Amino acid sequence: MAVFQTMELSKRFGDRTVVDQVSLSVQGGEIFGFLGRNGAGKSTFINMLTGIIRPTSGQIEMFGQDVRDEQWKRRIGVLPDYSTFYDSLSAADHLRYFARVKGVALTNEECMRILGAVELAEHASRKAKTFSFGMKKKLGIAQAMIGDPEILFLDEPTSGVDVESALHIQELLRRLHEKGKTIFMTSHNLHEVEKICTRIAIMKSGKIASLGSLDELQAAQQTWRQVQVRHSAFATDEHPALHAFIASLGRNLSWGDGRFSLQVDEEQKVAALVRALVQERVDIYGVNVEVPSLEKIFMQDDDTYV
């Protein structure tokens, strides 16, 4: 079931189109990564989804309902691309304040549980003016978790935090996902998105350039796959049929000492290659199939999408 969907959603500021007729559907239980360079329109898109700004045109449905019925706002949590806190309020006081604004009950026990989840329990009584940027980012995630929302919109949840804290936040997102939460997040950390996101969209100039799982994006971006095989020694002239079969599977075949490499255009050919070696009693020590990283896909989209 779609948690939210947009239909030809657009946002213009004067003569500048920031989001251009984006139609997107996110299913319940996904960790959805939303990528794009600065200025691509990611934050504007999230701000429209969460009711912070109004779209110029198009439609948004949240939990199957038109967003003009604002009851859905209690079912979401939002970490915006900016987080402003009151210097004189403590971390716990901030959560209590945001709970009142959201109109949900927050017990002391729940308050401390949320702060503990983002590693701020021991700082519950500290005033926000003493917090580092990274601590404020964690407090922003904590306020997004108030009310046990069904979907979290997180704009750069790990930017500005140290490596250990970033890993902790990633693990927190995994645990929330395991509990059935839907997470829609932007991030400049492509390795992070590769690790935790179930589906990914790449935005370019206000449009969706690519959409799918990491495997789907990799398959779409790479026709030819480089395959490298390490094997036990055998003389190619003693196995002419095997040599000819391997050569027929792809292109740019290169033989070395106990290894060879070639390019194939279908994954099934890798399986056929392994079967042929096994049938000829050639021991296989390793098979490596190079696939494009998310970083490479991102850069290709940025360079080629129009």
C-alpha positions as CSV (number, residue, x, y, z in Angstrom):
1,M,0.0,0.0,0.0
2,A,1.3,3.5,-0.9
3,V,2.0,5.6,2.1
4,F,2.1,8.6,-0.1
5,Q,2.0,9.5,-3.8
6,T,2.4,12.6,-5.9
7,M,0.9,13.2,-9.2
8,E,2.6,15.7,-11.5
9,L,3.8,17.7,-8.5
10,S,5.4,21.0,-9.4
11,K,6.8,24.1,-7.5
12,R,7.8,27.3,-9.2
13,F,9.3,30.4,-7.5
14,G,8.7,33.2,-10.0
15,D,10.1,32.1,-13.4
16,R,12.2,29.3,-11.8
17,T,10.8,25.7,-11.7
18,V,12.3,23.9,-8.8
19,V,10.2,20.7,-8.9
20,D,8.9,19.8,-12.3
21,Q,5.8,17.5,-12.6
22,V,7.1,14.7,-10.3
23,S,4.9,11.6,-9.9
24,L,6.2,9.3,-7.2
25,S,4.7,6.6,-5.0
26,V,6.4,5.3,-1.8
27,Q,5.1,2.0,-0.3
28,G,4.7,1.3,3.4
29,G,7.8,-0.2,5.1
30,E,10.4,1.2,2.6
31,I,13.6,3.0,3.4
32,F,13.5,5.3,0.4
33,G,16.6,7.3,-0.5
34,F,16.0,10.6,-2.3
35,L,19.2,11.8,-3.9
36,G,20.4,14.8,-5.9
37,R,22.9,17.6,-5.9
38,N,22.3,20.8,-4.0
39,G,19.6,22.8,-5.8
40,A,18.1,19.7,-7.4
41,G,14.8,20.3,-5.6
42,K,15.0,17.6,-2.9
43,S,14.2,19.8,0.1
44,T,11.4,21.7,-1.8
45,F,9.9,18.3,-2.6
46,I,9.9,17.2,1.0
47,N,8.6,20.6,2.2
48,M,5.6,20.1,-0.1
49,L,5.0,16.6,1.1
50,T,5.1,17.6,4.7
51,G,2.9,20.7,4.3
52,I,5.6,23.3,4.9
53,I,5.0,24.9,1.5
54,R,2.2,24.6,-1.0
55,P,2.8,23.2,-4.5
56,T,2.2,25.3,-7.5
57,S,0.4,22.5,-9.3
58,G,-0.2,18.8,-9.0
59,Q,-1.6,16.6,-6.2
60,I,-0.4,14.8,-3.1
61,E,-2.1,11.9,-1.3
62,M,-1.0,10.9,2.1
63,F,-2.2,7.6,3.5
64,G,-4.7,7.5,0.7
65,Q,-6.2,10.9,1.5
66,D,-5.9,14.3,-0.1
67,V,-3.5,16.4,2.0
68,R,-6.1,19.1,2.5
69,D,-7.4,17.0,5.3
70,E,-4.6,17.7,7.8
71,Q,-5.3,14.9,10.2
72,W,-2.4,12.9,8.5
73,K,0.1,15.3,10.0
74,R,0.0,13.6,13.4
75,R,1.0,10.3,11.6
76,I,4.3,11.7,10.3
77,G,7.6,12.9,11.7
78,V,9.8,15.4,10.0
79,L,13.5,16.4,10.3
80,P,13.8,19.4,8.0
81,D,16.9,20.6,6.3
82,Y,17.3,23.2,9.0
83,S,16.7,22.7,12.8
84,T,16.1,25.7,15.0
85,F,16.0,25.2,18.8
86,Y,15.4,27.4,21.8
87,D,18.7,28.1,23.6
88,S,17.1,28.2,27.0
89,L,15.2,24.9,26.7
90,S,16.8,21.5,27.6
91,A,16.6,18.5,25.2
92,A,13.7,17.0,27.2
93,D,11.9,20.3,27.3
94,H,12.1,20.5,23.6
95,L,10.5,17.1,23.1
96,R,7.7,18.0,25.5
97,Y,7.2,21.3,23.6
98,F,7.1,19.6,20.2
99,A,4.7,17.0,21.6
100,R,2.3,19.8,22.7
101,V,2.6,21.5,19.2
102,K,1.9,18.1,17.5
103,G,-1.0,17.4,19.9
104,V,0.2,14.1,21.2
105,A,0.9,12.8,24.7
106,L,4.5,12.3,25.8
107,T,5.3,10.6,29.1
108,N,8.6,11.1,30.8
109,E,9.4,7.4,30.1
110,E,8.7,7.9,26.4
111,C,10.7,11.1,26.4
112,M,13.8,9.4,27.8
113,R,13.4,6.4,25.5
114,I,13.4,8.6,22.4
115,L,16.5,10.6,23.7
116,G,18.2,7.3,24.5
117,A,17.6,6.1,20.9
118,V,19.6,9.1,19.6
119,E,22.3,8.9,22.3
120,L,21.1,12.0,24.1
121,A,19.6,10.5,27.3
122,E,22.5,11.7,29.5
123,H,22.1,15.2,28.1
124,A,18.3,15.4,28.7
125,S,18.7,18.3,31.1
126,R,21.3,20.3,29.1
127,K,20.2,23.4,27.4
128,A,20.3,23.4,23.6
129,K,22.7,26.4,23.5
130,T,25.4,24.1,24.8
131,F,24.8,21.5,22.0
132,S,27.2,20.9,19.1
133,F,25.8,20.8,15.6
134,G,25.8,17.0,15.7
135,M,23.9,16.9,19.0
136,K,21.3,19.3,17.5
137,K,21.0,17.0,14.5
138,K,20.3,14.1,16.9
139,L,17.7,16.2,18.8
140,G,16.1,17.0,15.4
141,I,15.7,13.3,14.8
142,A,14.4,12.8,18.3
143,Q,11.6,15.4,17.8
144,A,10.7,13.6,14.5
145,M,10.1,10.4,16.4
146,I,7.5,12.0,18.8
147,G,4.1,10.3,18.6
148,D,5.4,7.1,17.1
149,P,4.9,8.3,13.5
150,E,4.2,5.8,10.7
151,I,6.5,7.6,8.3
152,L,9.6,9.7,8.9
153,F,10.8,12.4,6.5
154,L,14.5,12.9,7.2
155,D,16.5,15.5,5.4
156,E,20.2,14.7,5.7
157,P,19.9,12.7,9.0
158,T,23.6,12.1,9.4
159,S,25.2,15.2,8.0
160,G,27.5,17.0,10.5
161,V,27.8,14.1,12.9
162,D,30.9,12.1,13.6
163,V,31.4,8.6,12.1
164,E,30.4,6.7,15.2
165,S,27.2,8.7,15.6
166,A,26.4,8.3,11.9
167,L,26.6,4.5,12.2
168,H,24.4,4.7,15.3
169,I,21.8,6.7,13.4
170,Q,21.9,4.2,10.5
171,E,21.3,1.3,13.0
172,L,18.4,3.3,14.5
173,L,16.9,3.6,11.0
174,R,17.2,-0.1,10.4
175,R,15.5,-0.9,13.8
176,L,12.6,1.5,12.9
177,H,12.4,-0.2,9.5
178,E,12.2,-3.6,11.2
179,K,9.3,-2.3,13.2
180,G,7.4,-1.4,10.0
181,K,8.2,2.3,9.8
182,T,8.5,4.0,6.5
183,I,11.5,6.3,6.1
184,F,11.9,8.8,3.3
185,M,15.4,10.4,3.5
186,T,17.8,12.6,1.6
187,S,21.5,12.1,2.0
188,H,24.8,13.2,0.4
189,N,26.4,10.0,1.9
190,L,25.9,7.6,-1.1
191,H,27.6,4.7,0.7
192,E,25.0,5.1,3.5
193,V,22.2,5.0,1.0
194,E,23.7,1.9,-0.6
195,K,23.7,0.2,2.8
196,I,20.3,0.9,4.2
197,C,17.8,2.0,1.5
198,T,15.5,-0.4,-0.2
199,R,14.7,1.9,-3.1
200,I,16.3,5.0,-4.5
201,A,15.3,8.0,-6.6
202,I,17.8,10.4,-8.1
203,M,16.6,13.9,-8.8
204,K,18.1,16.2,-11.5
205,S,16.9,19.7,-12.2
206,G,13.5,19.1,-10.5
207,K,12.8,15.8,-12.3
208,I,13.3,12.1,-11.3
209,A,16.3,10.9,-13.4
210,S,16.4,7.4,-12.0
211,L,14.2,5.2,-9.8
212,G,14.5,1.7,-8.4
213,S,16.3,-0.6,-6.1
214,L,20.1,-0.5,-6.2
215,D,20.2,-3.7,-8.2
216,E,17.7,-2.2,-10.7
217,L,19.7,1.0,-11.0
218,Q,22.9,-0.9,-11.6
219,A,21.3,-3.1,-14.2
220,A,19.9,0.0,-16.0
221,Q,23.3,1.7,-16.0
222,Q,25.5,-1.1,-17.1
223,T,25.1,-3.2,-20.2
224,W,28.5,-4.9,-20.0
225,R,29.8,-6.4,-16.8
226,Q,33.5,-7.0,-16.2
227,V,34.0,-10.6,-15.0
228,Q,37.3,-11.7,-13.4
229,V,37.9,-15.4,-12.6
230,R,40.8,-17.0,-10.7
231,H,41.2,-20.7,-11.4
232,S,43.5,-23.7,-11.2
233,A,46.1,-24.0,-13.9
234,F,45.1,-25.6,-17.2
235,A,46.4,-25.4,-20.7
236,T,44.0,-23.7,-23.1
237,D,45.2,-25.8,-26.0
238,E,44.1,-28.9,-24.1
239,H,40.6,-27.5,-23.6
240,P,39.9,-25.9,-27.0
241,A,36.1,-26.3,-26.6
242,L,36.2,-24.6,-23.2
243,H,38.4,-21.8,-24.5
244,A,36.1,-21.2,-27.5
245,F,33.0,-21.3,-25.3
246,I,34.4,-18.7,-22.9
247,A,35.3,-16.5,-25.8
248,S,31.8,-16.8,-27.2
249,L,30.2,-15.5,-24.0
250,G,31.4,-11.9,-24.3
251,R,34.1,-9.6,-25.4
252,N,37.6,-8.4,-24.5
253,L,38.7,-11.8,-23.3
254,S,42.1,-11.6,-21.6
255,W,44.1,-14.6,-20.2
256,G,46.7,-14.4,-17.4
257,D,48.5,-16.8,-15.1
258,G,45.7,-18.7,-13.4
259,R,43.1,-16.0,-14.2
260,F,41.2,-14.5,-17.1
261,S,38.7,-11.7,-17.5
262,L,36.1,-10.7,-20.1
263,Q,33.0,-8.6,-20.4
264,V,29.5,-10.1,-20.6
265,D,26.2,-8.4,-21.2
266,E,23.9,-10.8,-19.2
267,E,24.2,-12.1,-15.6
268,Q,23.1,-15.6,-16.9
269,K,26.4,-15.8,-18.8
270,V,28.3,-15.7,-15.6
271,A,26.4,-18.7,-14.4
272,A,27.1,-20.5,-17.7
273,L,30.8,-19.7,-17.4
274,V,31.0,-21.2,-13.9
275,R,29.2,-24.4,-15.0
276,A,31.5,-24.8,-18.0
277,L,34.6,-24.6,-15.8
278,V,33.2,-27.0,-13.3
279,Q,32.3,-29.5,-16.0
280,E,35.9,-29.4,-17.3
281,R,37.1,-30.0,-13.7
282,V,38.8,-26.7,-13.4
283,D,38.9,-25.4,-9.8
284,I,37.4,-21.9,-9.3
285,Y,39.2,-19.8,-6.6
286,G,37.2,-16.7,-7.1
287,V,34.7,-14.9,-9.4
288,N,34.4,-11.1,-9.3
289,V,31.6,-9.3,-11.2
290,E,32.1,-5.6,-11.2
291,V,28.9,-3.6,-11.0
292,P,28.6,0.2,-10.8
293,S,28.5,1.8,-7.4
294,L,25.8,4.2,-6.5
295,E,28.3,7.0,-6.7
296,K,29.0,6.1,-10.4
297,I,25.3,5.9,-11.1
298,F,24.8,9.2,-9.5
299,M,27.5,10.9,-11.5
300,Q,26.4,9.3,-14.8
301,D,22.8,10.6,-14.1
302,D,24.1,14.0,-13.3
303,D,26.2,14.1,-16.5
304,T,23.8,12.6,-19.0
305,Y,20.2,13.3,-17.8
306,V,18.4,16.1,-19.7
